[in-house]
Each structure stands twice: as structure tokens, then as C-alpha cells.
């Protein structure tokens, strides 16, 4: 095996400069003239039952893509090796994409049959790397059961065919998510790596006995706070030990970038975010990159995006936020957390009834009804045909969670649990967006309180935006429907894709990186799976 004592970064620089010939004289054994019969035999044996390689090479009569002395083959090999050397910068496992292993195979391919074997290895590596760059290397639902989306799959035959006429590096780069988020995450990772190399962000900030730092305070703790904010880029350098107006603005800028209440007070929540280390932030960025690859599909020119970790719902139109409102999401716990998936919103229901989910009926209301048959009296108890039943005729204590035969329905009203409108994108999890009579929760910094559905702070304005494309008076149409007091379905003439996502790292329109708390612990689980596969926060 060839021994190459250099880092991936050095290898990447060398390959970019065309130095593979220096690593392997004359390009290595892969650059030897081909004995077509022996090469074909070795290639066919190495392909085995690999359907992708059988299809690709069968269609080209088993002609080489990588082997040979011509410049295009050499450049193609160099480009693949360079892309593999760069894989860790994308948060991909170094062990799965090892350029040194390929170099060794190329170097050892001294016979035509061995060249065929190495040819298949290079094509497999290209397809594997292409898939990881395009749709990620983990399977979302296996890591987090509440991630219900399927990662996109790369067409391996199309990928290899593209490499016959285009630069292998360009083909692979084109597979990564093309939106500004992914490019921004790549920049953020590089900036964090550079900050670590420059000495980091200084020591942690401690608030002392008071438990907080605020305007007017002074001393060493204030100086360490100022220093850490300066090193993280939130304020200009200063040696003042006084918590003055400039420091207040720096604290508020930090709080805004981390989804915290912008009160300018450095309390427990702000301290926890402020003292997170660079490695922890890099891990967040790398998880966000893998998540971006899982969602690497067209979102729709106009679509609804709910970032659960940010507690906001947004209507986006051609990349710009058209509407934004605060949201309440599912509470923590496997039976209440909001799942992640995409679907199509095709209608809203004005003056909705609330058909109480079975889990709430038997888990919350049945115990109350057993103590008092007239509890939750604003909700009807119904039989299997949907007819309201006189509660005095029911012995609730004769039933349990498994055999309770009734359903429950709350009629339309201003106090209805769904408020006055719900927005439907029919799905198997019965998740939807809706109004709520409990408006006070929207003022909270952390807003995970529901049974899984998503509550909107401004549902009427949201409805107007959705109805805008189909009427010149969306407000009037909605209000007239509302005033009837009757449960009414209003179809959207232009249905919208809805994406329920969970991103603790988001690139702001300004290009700045912003962070959110991992409220459900999902990113921690994803990072654990990534690290288990060999992903590292530090580049080497």
C-alpha cells in the first residue's frame, strides 16, 4: 500500500495543483496502457451484482472511465480524489470517503485484471460520494423516528454518464444543495474552524453570585463578557470593564442571533448559549448540513416553512419571506412532539370543530369524566355515528382506555381549542396549523406546549396571505365566511407545499449564522449517529 504522509488538506491542495503524478509516478498503475480483455474480465468480476455499475458499463461495452493515460482520465481521477479529500469539510465521514485507500488501489493495479478491479472501486466511490453530497449519508427515520421525510436518492448511472463529458469535480459539486443555506453553512464551518485555529473565543463568562450581568455592572466578569462577544463578532474591541450601552447592544445582537429574548440581560439562558464551545457550534453546523441534504428537493417557488426549533411559520415566495408569524409547537415527549415531514396545504376550515384525538380522549378526558360525568361540558360525547349522547346515560367508570367506544367533538366557537380557523395539509399524522384562544403562550421564549399541531399567533393574517392569489379581497372573503358561524371549508386555488423542519442552525438573509436550542434533542441524536460513523468537528 502506498504510504502518503500528509493531511487531507495538504492532499487536497496537491490534487488541486495536479500533483498526483508526484504521489504515483506516471500517474500510478492506473495510467498504464490497457489490455482490454484482461481489464474487461477484472471489471466484470468486480462489478458483480452491482446494478448501477452493470448498467453504466454494459451500455459502454465496459470501456474505462477512470483508467488510462489520456489527460481526461488523469484529471478525472484527480478530481475524484480531491472531492474525497474534501468530504470532511461537508461533514461526511473521513473513513467512508478515504482518498488514500483509492490511491493504494490505483498504485497496486499492476495487471489488467487489477486495473478493472480498481476501475470499479473508483466508480463505486464516485456514486457513494455523490449520494452523500446529494441526499446525506444517514437515513433520517432510522436516526429519529419522527423525521418522516425520505432523503433524495442520486441516480448513479446518470452521475457516471455525466462524468464522461463533464469534470468529475463539477458533477459532484452540483449535487450538493444549491440554496444559500448550504453555502452559508459551509462558510460558517470554515469560519468556526478558523476561529479555533486563532485561539478560540476566550474563557467562559461567569455571572457570579447575582446570577446575571446587566447594564451598569462592572468588573472582570463584564470584561470577559465583552471579550467573548468581541471574539464571536458581535461587537467592536474594547477594554472597558463597565457594562455600558455598547455592551448592551452587543448582548442584544447575540440574543437576536440565538433566538433569545432581547432584554440585554445576561441571565442563565444567555450564559448557556454564550458559553457553548466552538466544537459544539461546529457540530450544530454539520448536523444542519446533513439535514439540508435530507431536504435537497425543490421546496416550491411559494411554500410554507415551519422551523420547529425557531417556533416560527413563514410563507416564502421565490426565496423571500412574504409572511412570518410566531408559532407554538408540540411539547417535549415522544407522544407530543411535532414530526418533520412535507405535504401540500390545499384548504382551510373556518369556524372549525375540534375532533378530539383518541389519545387525548382516553388519556386526559376519560379520567376526568370518570370523576365527574359533566366535566369538559363544552365538548360533546358522540357515538360511532357522530350523534351526541346524553352523558347521564353513560357509566364512564365501566370503560378504560382500550374499550371506550365514544368519540368527542367540540363545536365551533371562539373558545374552541382550534380557535376560528385551521389550515389543512391532509397527512397520516393528523398535523395541521390552527388558531388558538390561548394567545399568552406566544410571548414565551420557548414555545413547545401543544399536542403536536402548530398554533399560529396571527392566523387571520396567515389566511389573508393564502387567499390573496384567488381574490381581490381576501380579508373580506375570510370575514364573511367567519361571520356565518358555520363550519366551512375554503379550498385554496393554488395549494402550497408545507415543510415542517427542524433547524438549530440557520443562515440569516444577511449571511450571518444564527443558532437555536435543540428543544427536542434531535440534533444531539443526529450528531451521535454522525460521530459514530466517524464525522469529526475538527478538520485535519
DOGUSE-690281 format. One record per residue (C-alpha): residue number from 1; x, y, z negated. Coordinates in steps of 0.25 Angstrom, whole numbers, plus 5000, padded with zeros to 4 digits. Each point is the difference from the previous one (the first is absolute). Example, Ala and Ser with C-alpha at 12.3 -4.5 7.8 and 13.67 -1.06 7.14 Angstrom:
SITE/1/5049/4982/4969
SITE/2/5006/5014/5002
***
This chain:
SITE/1/5000/5000/5000
SITE/2/5005/5014/5003
SITE/3/5004/5008/4988
SITE/4/4996/5015/5002
SITE/5/5004/5008/4987
SITE/6/4992/5012/5002
SITE/7/4987/5006/4995
SITE/8/4987/5000/5008
SITE/9/5002/5015/5001
SITE/10/5014/4998/5006
SITE/11/4995/4989/5009
SITE/12/4988/5009/5005
SITE/13/5010/5011/5003
SITE/14/5009/4991/5007
SITE/15/4989/4994/5009
SITE/16/4995/5013/5003
SITE/17/5013/5004/5005
SITE/18/5001/4987/5008
SITE/19/5011/4993/4992
SITE/20/4994/4986/5000
SITE/21/5012/4996/5009
SITE/22/5009/5004/4989
SITE/23/4993/4990/4991
SITE/24/4999/4989/5010
SITE/25/5011/5000/5011
SITE/26/4994/5002/5014
SITE/27/4986/5000/4993
SITE/28/5002/4986/4994
SITE/29/4996/4987/5006
SITE/30/4986/5005/5004
SITE/31/5007/5009/5010
SITE/32/5006/4988/5007
SITE/33/4995/4996/5014
SITE/34/4988/4991/4999
SITE/35/5000/4985/5004
SITE/36/4985/5001/5004
SITE/37/4997/4985/4998
SITE/38/5006/4999/4986
SITE/39/4995/5013/4996
SITE/40/4986/4996/5004
SITE/41/5001/4987/4993
SITE/42/5004/5007/4987
SITE/43/4990/5011/5001
SITE/44/4988/4990/5002
SITE/45/5005/4991/4988
SITE/46/5001/5013/4992
SITE/47/4986/5005/5004
SITE/48/4993/4987/4995
SITE/49/4986/5003/4998
SITE/50/5001/5015/4999
SITE/51/4988/5004/5008
SITE/52/5005/5014/5002
SITE/53/5014/4997/5005
SITE/54/4994/4988/5009
SITE/55/4991/5010/5006
SITE/56/5011/5011/5002
SITE/57/5011/4991/5005
SITE/58/4991/4991/5008
SITE/59/4995/5012/5008
SITE/60/5014/5004/5004
SITE/61/5005/4986/5003
SITE/62/5009/5000/4987
SITE/63/5009/5011/5005
SITE/64/5008/5007/4989
SITE/65/4995/5013/4993
SITE/66/5012/5002/4991
SITE/67/5011/4991/5005
SITE/68/5010/5005/5011
SITE/69/5011/5010/5003
SITE/70/4992/5010/5007
SITE/71/4999/5014/4993
SITE/72/4985/4999/4998
SITE/73/5001/4987/4992
SITE/74/5011/5005/4992
SITE/75/4992/5013/4997
SITE/76/4988/4992/4997
SITE/77/5008/4991/4990
SITE/78/5006/5013/4993
SITE/79/4986/5006/4999
SITE/80/4994/4988/4993
SITE/81/5012/4999/4991
SITE/82/4999/5015/4997
SITE/83/4985/4999/4997
SITE/84/5002/4989/4990
SITE/85/5011/5007/4993
SITE/86/4990/5012/4999
SITE/87/4989/4991/4995
SITE/88/5002/5003/4985
SITE/89/4998/5015/5003
SITE/90/4986/4996/5003
SITE/91/4998/4993/4987
SITE/92/5002/4986/5007
SITE/93/5008/4989/4993
SITE/94/5014/4999/5004
SITE/95/5000/4985/4998
SITE/96/4989/4998/5011
SITE/97/5007/5009/5010
SITE/98/5015/4997/4999
SITE/99/5008/5005/5011
SITE/100/5012/4993/4995
SITE/101/4993/4986/5002
SITE/102/4997/5004/5014
SITE/103/5014/5004/5003
SITE/104/5005/4987/4994
SITE/105/4991/4992/5010
SITE/106/5005/5009/5011
SITE/107/5014/4998/4997
SITE/108/4998/4984/4998
SITE/109/4993/4999/5013
SITE/110/5012/4994/5008
SITE/111/4992/4989/5008
SITE/112/4989/5003/5010
SITE/113/4990/4992/4991
SITE/114/5004/5008/4988
SITE/115/4998/5013/5008
SITE/116/4986/4995/5002
SITE/117/4998/4998/4986
SITE/118/5005/5014/4996
SITE/119/4991/5006/5011
SITE/120/4988/4994/4993
SITE/121/5005/5005/4987
SITE/122/5001/5014/5005
SITE/123/4986/5000/5006
SITE/124/4994/4995/4987
SITE/125/5008/5011/4993
SITE/126/4994/5010/5009
SITE/127/4986/4995/4999
SITE/128/5001/4999/4985
SITE/129/5006/5014/4998
SITE/130/4989/5006/5010
SITE/131/4989/4994/4991
SITE/132/5006/5005/4987
SITE/133/5002/5014/5006
SITE/134/4986/5000/5006
SITE/135/4991/4993/4990
SITE/136/5009/4998/4988
SITE/137/5006/4987/4995
SITE/138/4991/4997/4988
SITE/139/4985/4995/5002
SITE/140/4992/5011/4993
SITE/141/4989/4991/4994
SITE/142/5010/4990/4994
SITE/143/5007/5011/4992
SITE/144/4987/5007/4996
SITE/145/4987/4993/5001
SITE/146/4992/5013/5001
SITE/147/5007/5004/5013
SITE/148/4991/4995/5010
SITE/149/5006/5005/5013
SITE/150/5008/4992/5009
SITE/151/5014/5005/5004
SITE/152/5002/5002/5015
SITE/153/5007/4989/5008
SITE/154/5010/5002/5010
SITE/155/4999/4993/5014
SITE/156/5014/4993/5000
SITE/157/4999/4997/5015
SITE/158/4997/5015/5004
SITE/159/5011/5004/4990
SITE/160/5011/4992/5007
SITE/161/4995/5003/5014
SITE/162/5001/5015/4997
SITE/163/5014/4998/4996
SITE/164/5003/4994/5014
SITE/165/4999/5014/5006
SITE/166/5001/5010/4988
SITE/167/5010/5002/4989
SITE/168/4998/4990/4989
SITE/169/5002/5011/4989
SITE/170/4989/5008/5007
SITE/171/4991/4989/5000
SITE/172/5001/4997/4986
SITE/173/5000/5014/4995
SITE/174/4987/5002/5008
SITE/175/4993/4989/4991
SITE/176/5001/5008/4987
SITE/177/4988/5009/4996
SITE/178/5000/5012/5009
SITE/179/4994/5009/4991
SITE/180/5006/5012/4992
SITE/181/4999/4992/4987
SITE/182/5009/4989/5003
SITE/183/5011/5009/5006
SITE/184/4998/5009/4987
SITE/185/5002/4987/4991
SITE/186/5013/4997/5008
SITE/187/5005/5014/4997
SITE/188/4996/4999/4986
SITE/189/5007/4987/4998
SITE/190/5013/5006/5006
SITE/191/4999/5013/4991
SITE/192/4998/4992/4987
SITE/193/5012/4991/5004
SITE/194/5008/5013/5002
SITE/195/4995/5006/4987
SITE/196/5005/4987/4993
SITE/197/5014/5001/5007
SITE/198/5001/5014/4996
SITE/199/4998/4997/4985
SITE/200/4985/4998/4998
SITE/201/4991/5009/4993
SITE/202/5007/5002/4987
SITE/203/4995/4995/4986
SITE/204/4986/4998/4996
SITE/205/4992/5011/4994
SITE/206/4995/4999/4986
SITE/207/4989/5008/4994
SITE/208/5004/4999/4985
SITE/209/4991/5000/4988
SITE/210/4990/5009/5007
SITE/211/4998/4989/5011
SITE/212/4999/5011/5011
SITE/213/5007/5011/5006
SITE/214/4993/5013/5004
SITE/215/5001/5015/5004
SITE/216/5009/5007/4989
SITE/217/5007/4988/4995
SITE/218/5015/5000/5000
SITE/219/5012/4992/4997
SITE/220/5008/4988/5006
SITE/221/4987/4992/5004
SITE/222/4996/5012/5008
SITE/223/5013/5000/5007
SITE/224/5000/4985/5003
SITE/225/4986/5002/5006
SITE/226/5004/5011/5008
SITE/227/5012/4992/5005
SITE/228/4992/4988/5004
SITE/229/4990/5008/5007
SITE/230/5011/5007/5008
SITE/231/5007/4987/5004
SITE/232/4987/4995/5005
SITE/233/4998/5012/5008
SITE/234/4988/5007/4993
SITE/235/5007/5013/4996
SITE/236/5013/5008/5002
SITE/237/5012/4998/4991
SITE/238/5000/5008/4987
SITE/239/5008/4998/4987
SITE/240/4989/5007/4992
SITE/241/4995/4992/4987
SITE/242/4987/5007/5000
SITE/243/4987/4994/5005
SITE/244/4997/5013/5009
SITE/245/4991/5003/5011
SITE/246/5009/4994/5011
SITE/247/5001/4987/4992
SITE/248/4985/5000/4998
SITE/249/4998/5001/5016
SITE/250/5010/4988/5001
SITE/251/4993/4991/4991
SITE/252/4987/5003/5007
SITE/253/5006/4997/5013
SITE/254/5005/4987/4994
SITE/255/4986/4997/4995
SITE/256/4993/5003/5013
SITE/257/5010/4991/5007
SITE/258/4996/4988/4990
SITE/259/4985/5002/4999
SITE/260/5001/5006/4986
SITE/261/4991/5011/4994
SITE/262/5008/5012/5004
SITE/263/4999/5006/4986
SITE/264/5015/5003/4999
SITE/265/5001/4993/4987
SITE/266/5010/4988/5000
SITE/267/4993/4990/4991
SITE/268/5000/4985/5000
SITE/269/4995/4998/5014
SITE/270/5009/5010/5007
SITE/271/5012/4995/4992
SITE/272/4998/4986/5004
SITE/273/4999/5004/5015
SITE/274/5012/5009/4998
SITE/275/5009/4990/4994
SITE/276/4998/4989/5010
SITE/277/5013/4996/5006
SITE/278/5004/5001/5014
SITE/279/5000/4985/5002
SITE/280/4986/4999/4996
SITE/281/4996/5011/5010
SITE/282/5007/4993/5011
SITE/283/4992/4987/4996
SITE/284/4987/5008/5002
SITE/285/5005/5005/5013
SITE/286/5004/4986/5005
SITE/287/4986/4995/4996
SITE/288/4993/5011/5007
SITE/289/5008/4996/5013
SITE/290/4996/4986/4999
SITE/291/4986/5005/4998
SITE/292/5001/5009/5012
SITE/293/5004/4988/5008
SITE/294/4988/4992/4995
SITE/295/4991/5011/5005
SITE/296/5007/5002/5013
SITE/297/4988/5001/5009
SITE/298/4992/5011/5006
SITE/299/4992/5007/4989
SITE/300/4991/5008/5009
SITE/301/5001/5014/5005
SITE/302/4990/5004/4990
SITE/303/4999/4991/4988
SITE/304/4998/4999/4985
SITE/305/5012/4997/4991
SITE/306/4999/4997/4985
SITE/307/5013/5000/4993
SITE/308/4996/4993/4987
SITE/309/5012/5003/4993
SITE/310/4998/5015/5003
SITE/311/4985/5000/4996
SITE/312/4996/5008/5013
SITE/313/4992/4997/5012
SITE/314/5004/5007/5013
SITE/315/4994/5002/5014
SITE/316/5011/5001/5010
SITE/317/4999/5004/5014
SITE/318/5012/4999/5009
SITE/319/5009/4999/4988
SITE/320/4995/5013/4993
SITE/321/4991/5000/4988
SITE/322/4986/5004/5003
SITE/323/4994/4998/4987
SITE/324/5006/4996/4986
SITE/325/4993/4996/4987
SITE/326/5003/4994/4986
SITE/327/4996/4986/4998
SITE/328/4997/4990/4989
SITE/329/5005/4986/5003
SITE/330/4998/4986/4993
SITE/331/5005/4999/4986
SITE/332/5012/4991/4997
SITE/333/4998/4986/4999
SITE/334/4998/4989/5011
SITE/335/4985/5000/5000
SITE/336/4999/5016/5001
SITE/337/5012/5004/5008
SITE/338/4997/5005/5014
SITE/339/5005/4991/5011
SITE/340/5008/5005/5012
SITE/341/4994/4998/5014
SITE/342/4996/5007/5013
SITE/343/4986/5000/5006
SITE/344/4990/5009/5007
SITE/345/4991/5010/4994
SITE/346/4987/5000/5008
SITE/347/4989/5006/4991
SITE/348/4997/5007/4988
SITE/349/4988/4998/4991
SITE/350/4993/5013/4994
SITE/351/4992/4998/4987
SITE/352/5006/4986/4998
SITE/353/4995/4989/4991
SITE/354/5011/4993/4992
SITE/355/4999/4985/5001
SITE/356/5008/4997/4988
SITE/357/5011/4990/5003
SITE/358/4998/4986/4994
SITE/359/5013/5001/4991
SITE/360/4994/5013/4994
SITE/361/4986/4994/4998
SITE/362/5005/4987/4992
SITE/363/5013/5006/4994
SITE/364/4994/5013/4995
SITE/365/4985/5002/5001
SITE/366/4996/4986/4996
SITE/367/5006/5000/4986
SITE/368/4993/5014/4998
SITE/369/4987/4994/5005
SITE/370/5001/4988/4990
SITE/371/5001/5010/4989
SITE/372/4990/5010/5005
SITE/373/4991/4996/5012
SITE/374/4997/5014/5003
SITE/375/5015/5004/5001
SITE/376/5005/5008/5012
SITE/377/4985/5002/5003
SITE/378/5003/5009/5012
SITE/379/5004/4987/5008
SITE/380/4990/4991/5005
SITE/381/5001/4985/4997
SITE/382/4996/4992/5013
SITE/383/4996/4986/5005
SITE/384/5006/4993/5012
SITE/385/4990/5008/5009
SITE/386/5004/5013/4995
SITE/387/4988/5003/4992
SITE/388/5001/5007/4986
SITE/389/4997/4991/4989
SITE/390/4993/5004/4986
SITE/391/5012/4999/4990
SITE/392/4990/4995/4990
SITE/393/4998/4987/5008
SITE/394/5014/4997/4999
SITE/395/5008/4993/4989
SITE/396/5014/5005/5003
SITE/397/5006/4991/4989
SITE/398/4996/4988/5008
SITE/399/5010/5003/5010
SITE/400/5015/5001/5001
SITE/401/5010/5006/5011
SITE/402/4999/4987/5008
SITE/403/4985/4998/5001
SITE/404/4994/5014/4999
SITE/405/4990/5000/5012
SITE/406/4997/5015/5001
SITE/407/5007/5012/5007
SITE/408/5000/5015/4996
SITE/409/4997/5012/5008
SITE/410/5001/5015/4997
SITE/411/4990/5008/5008
SITE/412/5005/5013/5007
SITE/413/5002/5012/4990
SITE/414/5009/5011/4997
SITE/415/5005/4991/4988
SITE/416/5002/4988/5009
SITE/417/5014/4994/4998
SITE/418/5003/5002/5015
SITE/419/4995/5015/4999
SITE/420/4993/5005/5012
SITE/421/5008/4994/5012
SITE/422/5008/4988/5003
SITE/423/5009/4997/5012
SITE/424/5001/4987/5005
SITE/425/5010/4992/5008
SITE/426/4994/4986/4998
SITE/427/5010/4990/4995
SITE/428/5000/4987/4992
SITE/429/5005/5007/4987
SITE/430/4988/5009/4999
SITE/431/5009/5012/4999
SITE/432/4995/5014/5004
SITE/433/5002/5015/4998
SITE/434/4989/5007/4992
SITE/435/4995/5012/4992
SITE/436/4999/4999/4985
SITE/437/4993/5007/4988
SITE/438/5013/4999/4992
SITE/439/5007/5012/5005
SITE/440/5009/5002/4988
SITE/441/5010/4989/5004
SITE/442/5005/5007/5012
SITE/443/5007/5010/4991
SITE/444/5009/4989/4994
SITE/445/5014/4998/5005
SITE/446/4998/4985/5001
SITE/447/4987/4996/5006
SITE/448/4999/4985/4999
SITE/449/4986/4997/4994
SITE/450/4990/4994/5010
SITE/451/4996/4985/5002
SITE/452/5008/5001/5013
SITE/453/4992/5009/5009
SITE/454/5006/5014/5003
SITE/455/4993/5012/4994
SITE/456/5001/5014/5007
SITE/457/5001/5013/4994
SITE/458/4994/5007/5012
SITE/459/4990/4990/5006
SITE/460/4991/5011/5007
SITE/461/5012/5007/5007
SITE/462/5005/4986/5004
SITE/463/4987/4997/5006
SITE/464/5000/5013/5008
SITE/465/5013/4997/5006
SITE/466/4995/4986/5004
SITE/467/4988/5006/5006
SITE/468/5007/5011/5007
SITE/469/5002/4993/5014
SITE/470/4986/4996/5001
SITE/471/4992/5013/4997
SITE/472/5002/5015/5000
SITE/473/4994/5001/4986
SITE/474/5006/4989/4992
SITE/475/4997/5007/4987
SITE/476/4985/5001/5004
SITE/477/4999/4986/5005
SITE/478/5005/4995/4987
SITE/479/4992/5009/4991
SITE/480/4987/4997/5007
SITE/481/5002/4985/4998
SITE/482/5004/5002/4986
SITE/483/4987/5008/4997
SITE/484/4991/4988/5004
SITE/485/5005/4993/4987
SITE/486/4999/4987/5009
SITE/487/5011/4990/5002
SITE/488/5004/5003/5014
SITE/489/5011/4994/5009
SITE/490/5007/5010/5009
SITE/491/5009/4994/5010
SITE/492/5013/5006/5005
SITE/493/5000/5002/5015
SITE/494/5015/5000/4999
SITE/495/5004/4989/4990
SITE/496/5013/5002/4993
SITE/497/5011/4991/4996
SITE/498/5002/4999/4985
SITE/499/5014/4996/4994
SITE/500/5000/4997/4985
SITE/501/5015/5001/4997
SITE/502/5010/5001/4988
SITE/503/5012/5008/5002
SITE/504/5008/5005/4988
SITE/505/5010/5007/5009
SITE/506/4994/5009/5011
SITE/507/5007/5011/5009
SITE/508/4993/5013/4999
SITE/509/4998/5008/5012
SITE/510/5012/5009/4997
SITE/511/5009/4987/5001
SITE/512/5002/5000/4985
SITE/513/4999/4986/4993
SITE/514/4989/4999/4989
SITE/515/4998/4989/4990
SITE/516/4988/4995/4992
SITE/517/4998/4990/4989
SITE/518/4999/4985/5002
SITE/519/4986/5000/4993
SITE/520/4997/4985/5004
SITE/521/5014/4995/4999
SITE/522/4999/4995/5015
SITE/523/5013/5007/5004
SITE/524/5008/4994/4989
SITE/525/4995/4986/5004
SITE/526/5004/5003/5015
SITE/527/5013/5005/4996
SITE/528/5002/4987/4992
SITE/529/4997/4992/5012
SITE/530/5009/5008/5008
SITE/531/5012/4999/4990
SITE/532/4998/4985/5000
SITE/533/5002/5000/5015
SITE/534/5013/5008/4998
SITE/535/4996/5014/5002
SITE/536/5009/5010/4992
SITE/537/4998/5014/4997
SITE/538/5014/5003/5003
SITE/539/5006/5000/5014
SITE/540/5014/4994/5001
***
